[in-house]
Amino acid sequence: METKIARSEWYLQGRLPLHTLRADIEYGFSEARTTYGVIGVKCWIYKGEIFTQKKRESAARNSASGAF
């Protein structure tokens, strides 16, 4: 009789805001077929936030002038 054991591990370095629609996230998934079974790996890479052109220009202007 064969028993199946599922395991899950995760590692996070930095931040990964999945709750915002502005987040620019790249996602990847791959599987490895081994003699013990299939190992799946998922990877999310957070590349920053996506702003509209107006917000980007005003943020650049504010950071250059030192205003908050």
Backbone torsions as a table, in degrees:
resi	resn	phi	psi	omega
1	MET	NA	130.5	-176.9
2	GLU	-99.5	130.2	176.1
3	THR	-103.5	144.7	-179.8
4	LYS	-114.1	131.0	179.3
5	ILE	-121.7	122.7	177.2
6	ALA	-100.6	136.0	178.8
7	ARG	-128.4	154.0	178.2
8	SER	-140.4	133.1	175.8
9	GLU	-133.1	153.2	175.9
10	TRP	-147.9	156.5	-179.2
11	TYR	-140.4	134.3	-179.3
12	LEU	-132.3	130.2	175.2
13	GLN	-127.3	123.1	-176.8
14	GLY	89.1	-142.1	-179.4
15	ARG	-130.8	154.5	-179.5
16	LEU	-142.9	86.5	-177.1
17	PRO	-80.1	95.6	-179.4
18	LEU	-85.1	-8.0	-175.8
19	HIS	-89.1	-4.6	-179.2
20	THR	-110.7	143.6	179.6
21	LEU	-80.9	-13.9	-179.7
22	ARG	-81.3	-11.0	-175.9
23	ALA	-69.7	131.1	175.6
24	ASP	-93.9	101.3	-173.9
25	ILE	-120.3	129.8	172.7
26	GLU	-98.4	140.3	-176.2
27	TYR	-127.4	138.3	177.2
28	GLY	-139.2	150.1	179.6
29	PHE	-142.8	139.5	177.5
30	SER	-147.6	153.4	178.5
31	GLU	-123.2	144.3	174.7
32	ALA	-122.0	125.0	178.6
33	ARG	-94.6	113.1	-178.5
34	THR	-112.5	176.2	177.7
35	THR	-68.6	-22.0	179.6
36	TYR	-91.6	-9.2	-179.4
37	GLY	140.1	-162.3	-177.2
38	VAL	-102.7	132.1	176.6
39	ILE	-111.9	124.9	178.8
40	GLY	-108.7	140.8	179.2
41	VAL	-126.7	127.8	174.7
42	LYS	-114.9	142.6	-178.3
43	CYS	-138.3	127.6	174.3
44	TRP	-113.3	131.2	177.5
45	ILE	-119.6	116.6	179.8
46	TYR	-87.2	119.0	-175.8
47	LYS	-107.5	12.9	179.6
48	GLY	110.5	-172.0	-179.6
49	GLU	-104.1	150.9	177.5
50	ILE	-100.2	121.1	178.5
51	PHE	-110.0	157.2	171.8
52	THR	-73.5	164.9	-176.1
53	GLN	-61.6	-39.6	-179.1
54	LYS	-63.9	-45.4	-179.8
55	LYS	-64.8	-38.2	-179.7
56	ARG	-64.3	-42.7	-179.6
57	GLU	-67.6	-41.9	-179.2
58	SER	-69.7	-34.7	177.2
59	ALA	-66.2	-39.7	178.4
60	ALA	-66.8	-40.0	179.6
61	ARG	-65.1	-43.8	-179.0
62	ASN	-67.0	-38.2	-179.8
63	SER	-70.8	-31.0	179.0
64	ALA	-73.8	-32.8	-177.8
65	SER	-88.5	-12.5	-179.6
66	GLY	84.4	5.5	178.8
67	ALA	-78.7	155.9	179.5
68	PHE	-95.6	NA	NA
